[in-house]
Amino acid sequence: MIKPMKRLFAVVSAVFVLGALAAAQYTPGPRGGSTGPPPPEKQKGPVLRTVSGRVTGNNDAPLKDAIVYIKNTRSNALKTYIADDAGKYQFNALLPNVDYEIFADSQGKKSDTKRLSSFDSRKDVTINLKIDK
């Protein structure tokens, strides 16, 4: 009779401990009970940046199909974008703690290289590139 009592006590104790652990893990969400991710303005972590602009030539004419290069100076990763009919380009999801170098190339001519610094805290940055032909 003593063995079944010990077994019953062990089972009841285990259920009690598991219930206490589950209760300790529960964190109520905001009003409405949602435990989903917080809204973007309250999320922690890096806020990704966007750089965009126009590629122009002589007389500020847009350069369609100019190739815009952006280089991550930490990893040396290089991405490209082909400018649209208005000469516009855009790079999204850039890390805020990395410096980038940006330049454009069209028909063998190259723009000056511009630098996007990690100290520039703007989320959306405009950098226009000019290629003298």
Buried (B, 14 or more C-beta within 10 A) or exposed (E): EEEEEEEEEEEEEEEEEEEEEEEEEEEEEEEEEEEEEEEEEEEEEEEEBBBBBBBBBEEEEBBBEBBBBBBBBEEEEEEEBEBBEEBBBBBEEBBBEBBBBBBBBBEEEBBEEBEBEBEBEEEEBEBBBBBEE
